Amino acid sequence: MSPLAVLGIVAASTAALALAVVLVRFNRKRLCVARCAATLTPEQLERIYSLVEQTGTTAANGYVLARTNKATTETRCLVPIPKELPQFPWAGRVVEATVSNTVELQFVEATAFEPSLLGHVYRPVQVPRHATKSSTKERNTFSPERYVADSAALSVALSTVCPKYPTELLSYLLCVGRESFEFEPIDQARIGTSPAWVQDPEHQICDECQKRMHLVLQLPGTLISRKAFHRGTFYLFGCVTHPDRTKTLGQFT
């Protein structure tokens, strides 16, 4: 075997070993964060989520669904839209996600007091909203790092449970689409606000008035299907002028 071939084998082995070390460290960190999240009491979770909401400086116009450690016997995937959403014609209604050959998000006549998806209960958390410095416009903030930086009390609440990875714990709690401490917008379940696109934006247009539709709900596929559609994120859009006009869209990685 030539010296160059030997060097190639050594380099490949070194790279494989380095990758294995990185993966082991990643999984250890992930498991640590997940274990910390599993120990949180309802009272601790409520304090964390309330502190996140308090980091906003203007009225919220949307929510993300956050983890709880509460299970449910509800077999349907139901998401009630909070009644408190201002100028949101779907506030107080319930969306059901159904899965067959496709995923369909649609409004249904059902009683649901809290979001329940595949046996898990979620807590709607208001997305902090801020006025921008350069204009009179307002903007939603989705960054767990920003929340922790803006609230010393939130940092303490997280560090009490997970001293090594407080920000990562918050990312895990707010990105419910997969078991990871890395913040990824497409892994969020959102109500209102703006969509986190998997691919290029596909803004939907109302067939009746030709105006751009608003995001009603965004759901990662992992929350509504145990086998299929795990690589998808699904969006329900609706027309503010014609609230009964809705469209479901899916994008895939």
N, C-alpha and C positions, 0 to 999 in steps of 0.2 A: 504494500500500500504506500502511495506517495506521501511525502510530508504534507502537501497541500490537502490531501484527503483526510489525513489524521487531524489537521488543524480544523477542517470543516466539521468533523465529527465532534471534536472537543467544543467548538463554538456552539453547535446545535444543542449539545448536552447541557452546556452552561446556560443557554437561553431557556431551555425547558425547565431546568432547576429553578432559575429565577422566577419564571412564570408560576411554577408550583408554589413557591414561597409566597408570592403575591396573592394567589388564590386562597391559600391557607389563612393568611392574615385577614383577607377580606371576609372570609366566612366566619372567622372567630369574632371579628367586629360585628358582623351582621347578627350572629347568634347572641352576642352580649346585649346589643340594642333590643333585640326581640324579647329576650328574657326580662330586661328591665321594663319594657312596655307591658308585659304580661303581669307584672307585679303591681301595676298602678291601680289604685282603688278608684271607685266612681268619683269620690271627692277630690282626689288628686287630679284626675283627668279634667273634671269640671273647672278646677282652678287654672290649670294650664290653658285650656281653651278660652276661658274668660279673659285671661291675661293677653292671649294672642289678639282677641277682639279689641281689647283696650289700646292696642298699639296704633290703631287707626286714628286719624285726626278729623275725618269727615264721615258722614253717614255711609254705611256699607250699601252696596247694591247687588251683592251676591254672596254665595256660600261655597265652602268645600266640605265634603263629608270626611269626618275624622274617625279614627278607630275608637272603639270601646271594647271592653272585655265582657260584653253582654251578648248572650246568645238568644235566639228566638225560635219558636216552632213554626213561625210563618213560612209557608212554602213558596209563596209568590214573591217576586222581586219588586218591591214597592218603595217609591220615594215620594213622600209628601213635600210639596213646595211650601216653604215657610210663608205664613200669612203676612209676615212683617215686611216683605219685599215691596218697596214703594214703586208705583207706576209699572207694575208687573202684572199683566192681566191674568196670569196663570197662578198667582199667589193663592194658596189654600187648596189647590187641586192636587191630585195624586197621579203620578206617572208609574206605569207598570212596564217592566222590561220582560219580553217574552222571546224565547229562543226556539227555533225550529230549523228550517234550512237557512234562515236569515235571523237577524236580530231586529226586533221591532220595539220602539219606544212610543207609548201612546198613553193618553189620558184615560183614566177609568173611574167609574163610580165605585169607590172603595173607601173604607175607613182605615186610616193608617196614621198613627201618632208619631212614629219615628221611622227613619229609613231602615229597611230590612232587606238584605241581599244575601242569598245563599246561607241563611241561618245566622247571619251576623247582624248586629245592630250598629248603626253609625250615628254620629252626632254632627248636625249641621253647624259649622263654625263660620261666622261672618268673616269675609275677606277684608283685612284692613285696607282702608282707602285714604289717600293723601292728596292734597292740592299740590300741583307741580310748581316749581319755583319760577319757571319761565313763562307761565301763563295762568289763566284762571281755570284751566281744566283740572280734572281730578283723575287719579290713576290708582288702580288696584295694585297691591303688593302681595306677591305670592311667596316671597323668599323667607324661609325659616331663619336664615342668618340675620336678615334685617329685623325680624321680630325679636330675636334674642338680643341683638345690639340695642334695640329701642327700649327694652324692658329689663331692668335689673331684677325685678321680682320674678319674671318669667325664667331668667337664667338660673336663679336660685331654685325655683320649683323643679326645673329639669335636672339640675346638678344634684339635687337631693336624692333623686332616684337613679340617675345615671351619671356619676361624677366624671367618667372618662369621656363620654360622648353626648353631652347635653343637646347640642344642635342637631346631631344625627338622630337622636331620639325624637326630636320634634319633626324632622323630615319623615321618619318612619310613621309617625302618627298621622301626618297630613297627606301622605302619598299612599293611598290604600290599595292601589292596583297591583302591587307586588311586595314581597317581603324583602325590602331593601332600605338601607339608611341613606341612600343617595337620592337627592331631590330630583324628581323627573316630572315635569308638568303633565305629560300624557298619562301618568299613573294617578293623577288626581281625579276625583269625582267632583264635578263642579255644578252648581246651580246658578244660573244667570252668569254674570261677569262675561268673560270672553273665552272662546275655545282654545285649547292647547292642541295645535294641529300635529298629527303624526307625519303627514306629507305636506304638500303645498296647500295653502288655504283653499277651501271650497265653500265660499259663502253662498248661502241658499237664498233664492228669490221667491217671494210670494207669487203664486200663479194668478192671483186676483188683482193685486195692485202694483206688482212689479217692484216692490220695495224690498230691501235687504231684510232678511229675517234675523231675529235675535236668538242667541243661545238660551235654551231653557234648561237643558241637562246634558252633562258629559259623563259617560261611564266607561271605565276600562272593562274590557271583555272578561277579565278574570273575576269580576264581581258578580257576573250574571250567568256564567257557564263554567262547569267544572271540566269540560273536555274540549269543546270547540270554541273558536273565536278568542282564544287566549292572546293572540297576537294583534287583536283589534282594539280600537277605542271608538266608542259610538256616541253620536251627538243627536239630540233632539232640538230642532229649530222651530220657532213659531213666529207668526206675524203679529205685531202689536196692534195693528189696525184691524186685522181679521184673526182673532185668537184661535179660532177653530182650524185654521190652516196651519198644519204642521208637517215637517219632513224629518225622517230619520236618515242619518248618513253614517257610514262606517269607513274608517281608514285603518290600514294595516302596516305593520313594520315588516 
